[in-house]
Amino acid sequence: MFNLLLSLLITSLAILFVGEIIPGIEVVNFGNAIVAALVLGVINITLKPVLFILTLPINILTLGLFSFVLNAFFFYFVGELVSGFSVEGFWAAVFGSVIVSLISSAFNSRS
């Protein structure tokens, strides 16, 4: 339970950080970042495995690079769902999802 809350906190802080450094991503406050992290986590648990299997041929052809597109799509989709968190444009979504993934992975691998 503690690891789950820690992971949520780290992802929320990563979303806030991305909102500060990447133009096209806006996070109003920490509460919106927590909601965005929760929604992103639910999407990653439910939709990501299904879409990854469905897009496996494309992923194989692009040597795994299409997974960046999937992650960017999920990041953009969360921006559409959560008020107070917005993502404008494909490249903002790509860079934002990559940075959030890197930060979350780096900190979550230590626990």
N, CA, C and O of each residue as an XYZ file, in Angstrom:
444
protein
N       0.825     -1.196      0.000
C       0.000      0.000      0.000
C       0.869      1.260      0.000
O       0.597      2.223     -0.716
N       1.926      1.226      0.826
C       2.830      2.370      0.890
C       3.523      2.585     -0.458
O       3.684      3.723     -0.899
N       3.936      1.479     -1.120
C       4.603      1.601     -2.421
C       3.672      2.179     -3.473
O       4.101      2.941     -4.340
N       2.399      1.818     -3.397
C       1.421      2.359     -4.342
C       1.249      3.866     -4.157
O       1.201      4.615     -5.133
N       1.155      4.304     -2.904
C       1.030      5.741     -2.627
C       2.294      6.498     -3.009
O       2.227      7.617     -3.517
N       3.449      5.880     -2.762
C       4.719      6.501     -3.135
C       4.824      6.633     -4.651
O       5.282      7.654     -5.165
N       4.398      5.598     -5.355
C       4.410      5.640     -6.815
C       3.478      6.729     -7.343
O       3.822      7.438     -8.289
N       2.308      6.862     -6.737
C       1.365      7.917     -7.119
C       1.962      9.298     -6.868
O       1.831     10.192     -7.704
N       2.607      9.474     -5.740
C       3.244     10.750     -5.414
C       4.356     11.083     -6.403
O       4.462     12.220     -6.862
N       5.177     10.100     -6.728
C       6.286     10.333     -7.659
C       5.760     10.680     -9.046
O       6.268     11.598     -9.691
N       4.752      9.956     -9.508
C       4.183     10.246    -10.824
C       3.529     11.622    -10.839
O       3.624     12.341    -11.833
N       2.869     11.994     -9.749
C       2.253     13.327     -9.661
C       3.310     14.419     -9.723
O       3.136     15.417    -10.422
N       4.403     14.234     -8.996
C       5.494     15.220     -9.034
C       6.132     15.276    -10.419
O       6.522     16.349    -10.878
N       6.242     14.127    -11.087
C       6.791     14.107    -12.445
C       5.871     14.860    -13.408
O       6.347     15.570    -14.294
N       4.570     14.708    -13.237
C       3.619     15.430    -14.091
C       3.718     16.935    -13.836
O       3.679     17.728    -14.777
N       3.847     17.329    -12.569
C       4.044     18.755    -12.267
C       5.326     19.285    -12.900
O       5.336     20.378    -13.466
N       6.404     18.514    -12.805
C       7.688     18.907    -13.377
C       7.574     19.078    -14.890
O       8.070     20.058    -15.446
N       6.924     18.130    -15.549
C       6.752     18.194    -17.000
C       5.917     19.408    -17.386
O       6.171     20.044    -18.409
N       4.923     19.726    -16.566
C       4.106     20.906    -16.838
C       4.897     22.198    -16.766
O       4.555     23.186    -17.416
N       5.964     22.183    -15.968
C       6.802     23.382    -15.850
C       7.817     23.512    -16.979
O       8.141     24.629    -17.383
N       8.324     22.398    -17.497
C       9.444     22.495    -18.442
C       9.049     22.331    -19.909
O       9.804     22.739    -20.791
N       7.895     21.747    -20.188
C       7.529     21.510    -21.585
C       6.391     22.436    -21.992
O       5.310     22.402    -21.405
N       6.647     23.265    -23.005
C       5.563     24.106    -23.506
C       4.492     23.226    -24.150
O       4.806     22.287    -24.881
N       3.254     23.531    -23.880
C       2.153     22.751    -24.419
C       1.531     21.819    -23.395
O       0.496     21.203    -23.651
N       2.167     21.715    -22.230
C       1.601     20.921    -21.141
C       1.360     21.859    -19.978
O       2.259     22.574    -19.535
N       0.134     21.842    -19.492
C      -0.231     22.733    -18.394
C      -0.873     21.936    -17.270
O      -1.795     21.150    -17.488
N      -0.369     22.154    -16.069
C      -0.936     21.543    -14.867
C      -1.279     22.691    -13.925
O      -0.409     23.480    -13.556
N      -2.548     22.783    -13.537
C      -2.999     23.910    -12.727
C      -2.451     23.831    -11.304
O      -1.901     24.808    -10.796
N      -2.597     22.672    -10.662
C      -2.096     22.544     -9.287
C      -1.785     21.083     -8.989
O      -1.966     20.209     -9.836
N      -1.312     20.835     -7.770
C      -0.890     19.494     -7.389
C      -2.070     18.525     -7.342
O      -1.908     17.344     -7.650
N      -3.230     18.997     -6.970
C      -4.419     18.143     -6.948
C      -4.749     17.610     -8.331
O      -5.091     16.436     -8.479
N      -4.650     18.458     -9.340
C      -4.881     18.008    -10.711
C      -3.804     17.021    -11.159
O      -4.085     16.100    -11.927
N      -2.592     17.209    -10.689
C      -1.515     16.271    -11.018
C      -1.786     14.905    -10.397
O      -1.511     13.880    -11.022
N      -2.318     14.876     -9.182
C      -2.654     13.598     -8.539
C      -3.766     12.893     -9.309
O      -3.691     11.687     -9.548
N      -4.792     13.637     -9.695
C      -5.894     13.041    -10.466
C      -5.375     12.531    -11.811
O      -5.755     11.446    -12.250
N      -4.510     13.308    -12.463
C      -3.942     12.877    -13.744
C      -3.100     11.611    -13.562
O      -3.149     10.712    -14.401
N      -2.335     11.536    -12.483
C      -1.531     10.339    -12.224
C      -2.417      9.131    -11.962
O      -2.111      8.028    -12.415
N      -3.513      9.328    -11.235
C      -4.455      8.231    -10.992
C      -5.083      7.735    -12.295
O      -5.138      6.530    -12.540
N      -5.552      8.656    -13.122
C      -6.183      8.284    -14.391
C      -5.165      7.615    -15.308
O      -5.482      6.627    -15.971
N      -3.945      8.145    -15.348
C      -2.896      7.548    -16.169
C      -2.581      6.130    -15.693
O      -2.371      5.232    -16.509
N      -2.548      5.933    -14.395
C      -2.308      4.601    -13.861
C      -3.409      3.625    -14.220
O      -3.133      2.483    -14.586
N      -4.651      4.062    -14.121
C      -5.783      3.189    -14.476
C      -5.750      2.844    -15.960
O      -5.998      1.700    -16.340
N      -5.446      3.824    -16.794
C      -5.364      3.575    -18.237
C      -4.218      2.617    -18.540
O      -4.371      1.712    -19.361
N      -3.073      2.804    -17.889
C      -1.930      1.924    -18.123
C      -2.208      0.495    -17.680
O      -1.673     -0.449    -18.261
N      -3.035      0.331    -16.663
C      -3.358     -1.017    -16.193
C      -4.411     -1.682    -17.073
O      -4.342     -2.887    -17.314
N      -5.381     -0.914    -17.554
C      -6.506     -1.516    -18.274
C      -6.342     -1.495    -19.792
O      -6.432     -2.545    -20.428
N      -6.106     -0.342    -20.379
C      -6.093     -0.215    -21.833
C      -4.750     -0.544    -22.479
O      -4.715     -1.084    -23.585
N      -3.658     -0.230    -21.811
C      -2.342     -0.388    -22.428
C      -2.046     -1.829    -22.854
O      -1.576     -2.031    -23.974
N      -2.298     -2.841    -22.014
C      -2.005     -4.206    -22.475
C      -2.820     -4.615    -23.703
O      -2.308     -5.288    -24.598
N      -4.071     -4.212    -23.742
C      -4.929     -4.563    -24.877
C      -4.434     -3.883    -26.151
O      -4.286     -4.531    -27.187
N      -4.181     -2.592    -26.075
C      -3.710     -1.875    -27.269
C      -2.308     -2.305    -27.673
O      -1.973     -2.280    -28.857
N      -1.492     -2.695    -26.718
C      -0.149     -3.162    -27.058
C      -0.237     -4.462    -27.860
O       0.500     -4.647    -28.828
N      -1.130     -5.353    -27.461
C      -1.310     -6.605    -28.209
C      -1.870     -6.319    -29.599
O      -1.423     -6.908    -30.582
N      -2.845     -5.419    -29.683
C      -3.450     -5.105    -30.981
C      -2.469     -4.430    -31.937
O      -2.566     -4.608    -33.151
N      -1.538     -3.668    -31.406
C      -0.580     -2.957    -32.259
C       0.777     -3.661    -32.308
O       1.766     -3.070    -32.740
N       0.827     -4.897    -31.875
C       2.097     -5.628    -31.859
C       2.771     -5.718    -33.232
O       3.988     -5.551    -33.309
N       2.036     -5.973    -34.312
C       2.719     -5.998    -35.621
C       3.400     -4.670    -35.975
O       4.516     -4.658    -36.495
N       2.722     -3.558    -35.689
C       3.324     -2.248    -35.963
C       4.526     -2.028    -35.062
O       5.538     -1.473    -35.489
N       4.413     -2.462    -33.818
C       5.507     -2.315    -32.870
C       6.722     -3.135    -33.307
O       7.858     -2.686    -33.153
N       6.495     -4.310    -33.839
C       7.601     -5.140    -34.321
C       8.257     -4.490    -35.534
O       9.483     -4.459    -35.636
N       7.447     -3.973    -36.450
C       7.994     -3.328    -37.648
C       8.817     -2.086    -37.320
O       9.798     -1.787    -38.001
N       8.412     -1.362    -36.270
C       9.139     -0.134    -35.909
C      10.178     -0.379    -34.811
O      10.730      0.561    -34.240
N      10.431     -1.655    -34.530
C      11.415     -2.038    -33.507
C      11.097     -1.434    -32.144
O      11.998     -1.043    -31.403
N       9.826     -1.362    -31.826
C       9.385     -0.892    -30.514
C       9.138      0.593    -30.400
O       8.675      1.063    -29.361
N       9.435      1.338    -31.441
C       9.257      2.791    -31.368
C       7.794      3.207    -31.335
O       7.475      4.303    -30.874
N       6.902      2.348    -31.817
C       5.477      2.687    -31.790
C       4.955      2.756    -30.359
O       3.924      3.383    -30.113
N       5.637      2.133    -29.425
C       5.209      2.219    -28.027
C       5.289      3.658    -27.517
O       4.528      4.039    -26.628
N       6.202      4.460    -28.070
C       6.246      5.882    -27.723
C       4.969      6.581    -28.167
O       4.445      7.443    -27.461
N       4.473      6.205    -29.338
C       3.235      6.785    -29.849
C       2.056      6.389    -28.956
O       1.197      7.218    -28.654
N       2.019      5.126    -28.537
C       0.952      4.683    -27.643
C       0.994      5.440    -26.316
O      -0.038      5.901    -25.827
N       2.182      5.564    -25.740
C       2.313      6.300    -24.478
C       1.905      7.758    -24.644
O       1.254      8.329    -23.769
N       2.290      8.357    -25.765
C       1.909      9.747    -26.019
C       0.395      9.869    -26.174
O      -0.204     10.837    -25.705
N      -0.222      8.890    -26.831
C      -1.674      8.900    -26.978
C      -2.344      8.834    -25.610
O      -3.287      9.583    -25.356
N      -1.881      7.957    -24.728
C      -2.464      7.849    -23.393
C      -2.275      9.148    -22.612
O      -3.193      9.600    -21.928
N      -1.100      9.745    -22.710
C      -0.813     11.002    -22.011
C      -1.740     12.107    -22.509
O      -2.287     12.873    -21.716
N      -1.912     12.183    -23.828
C      -2.815     13.176    -24.414
C      -4.257     12.911    -23.989
O      -4.998     13.846    -23.684
N      -4.654     11.646    -23.969
C      -6.011     11.251    -23.588
C      -6.301     11.654    -22.148
O      -7.401     12.118    -21.846
N      -5.336     11.485    -21.263
C      -5.505     11.911    -19.865
C      -5.686     13.423    -19.807
O      -6.477     13.929    -19.010
N      -4.952     14.144    -20.655
C      -5.121     15.593    -20.728
C      -6.519     15.999    -21.158
O      -7.014     17.051    -20.752
N      -7.154     15.182    -21.967
C      -8.525     15.460    -22.387
C      -9.531     15.112    -21.291
O     -10.576     15.753    -21.186
N      -9.229     14.115    -20.486
C     -10.160     13.658    -19.457
C     -10.119     14.487    -18.176
O     -11.157     14.726    -17.560
N      -8.936     14.924    -17.775
C      -8.748     15.580    -16.479
C      -8.745     17.093    -16.671
O      -7.934     17.639    -17.419
N      -9.665     17.754    -15.981
C      -9.657     19.223    -16.048
C      -8.503     19.733    -15.188
O      -8.210     19.173    -14.132
N      -7.869     20.773    -15.638
C      -6.714     21.314    -14.930
C      -5.403     20.695    -15.373
O      -4.338     21.060    -14.874
N      -5.476     19.757    -16.311
C      -4.281     19.137    -16.911
C      -4.520     19.078    -18.406
O      -5.434     18.392    -18.863
N      -3.712     19.788    -19.169
C      -3.925     19.806    -20.615
C      -2.620     19.554    -21.349
O      -1.544     19.978    -20.928
N      -2.756     18.852    -22.454
C      -1.622     18.541    -23.330
C      -2.010     19.005    -24.718
O      -3.019     18.568    -25.272
N      -1.204     19.893    -25.276
C      -1.508     20.444    -26.592
C      -0.457     19.989    -27.590
O       0.685     20.446    -27.554
N      -0.842     19.101    -28.466
C       0.044     18.690    -29.538
C       0.707     17.348    -29.305
O       0.877     16.884    -28.177
N       1.075     16.742    -30.435
C       1.669     15.415    -30.430
C       3.037     15.405    -29.764
O       3.312     14.542    -28.930
N       3.892     16.349    -30.119
C       5.259     16.330    -29.591
C       5.300     16.649    -28.110
O       6.138     16.111    -27.386
N       4.421     17.504    -27.653
C       4.340     17.754    -26.213
C       3.936     16.479    -25.487
O       4.458     16.177    -24.414
N       3.011     15.736    -26.070
C       2.584     14.471    -25.466
C       3.720     13.454    -25.468
O       3.912     12.740    -24.484
N       4.472     13.381    -26.559
C       5.592     12.436    -26.633
C       6.642     12.780    -25.592
O       7.039     11.921    -24.805
N       7.096     14.028    -25.579
C       8.145     14.416    -24.634
C       7.663     14.311    -23.196
O       8.407     13.871    -22.319
N       6.429     14.709    -22.952
C       5.879     14.617    -21.602
C       5.785     13.191    -21.117
O       6.152     12.897    -19.980
N       5.294     12.291    -21.971
C       5.164     10.895    -21.548
C       6.523     10.244    -21.344
O       6.682      9.424    -20.440
N       7.500     10.592    -22.164
C       8.846     10.024    -22.001
C       9.464     10.489    -20.686
O      10.034      9.684    -19.949
N       9.355     11.772    -20.389
C       9.958     12.294    -19.160
C       9.254     11.740    -17.925
O       9.911     11.364    -16.954
N       7.926     11.688    -17.952
C       7.195     11.123    -16.808
C       7.561      9.652    -16.624
O       7.745      9.195    -15.496
N       7.667      8.917    -17.713
C       8.043      7.502    -17.624
C       9.448      7.327    -17.060
O       9.674      6.463    -16.213
N      10.384      8.136    -17.523
C      11.758      8.037    -17.025
C      11.856      8.364    -15.547
O      12.516      7.651    -14.791
N      11.203      9.434    -15.137
C      11.245      9.821    -13.723
C      10.573      8.756    -12.861
O      11.117      8.355    -11.832
N       9.411      8.305    -13.271
C       8.679      7.301    -12.499
C       9.464      6.002    -12.414
O       9.538      5.386    -11.351
N      10.043      5.588    -13.517
C      10.821      4.347    -13.514
C      12.067      4.462    -12.644
O      12.415      3.532    -11.918
N      12.731      5.605    -12.724
C      13.956      5.776    -11.929
C      13.674      5.735    -10.442
O      14.408      5.095     -9.689
N      12.636      6.400    -10.014
C      12.345      6.430     -8.584
C      11.648      5.168     -8.093
O      11.877      4.735     -6.964
N      10.804      4.578     -8.925
C      10.092      3.372     -8.499
C      10.978      2.142     -8.497
O      10.670      1.171     -7.806
N      12.069      2.152     -9.248
C      12.961      1.001     -9.235
C      13.759      0.916     -7.947
O      14.286     -0.147     -7.622
N      13.858      1.993     -7.218
C      14.604      2.016     -5.962
C      13.807      1.445     -4.796
O      14.380      1.065     -3.774
N      12.485      1.383     -4.948
C      11.680      0.891     -3.816
C      11.321     -0.568     -3.950
O      10.650     -1.121     -3.079
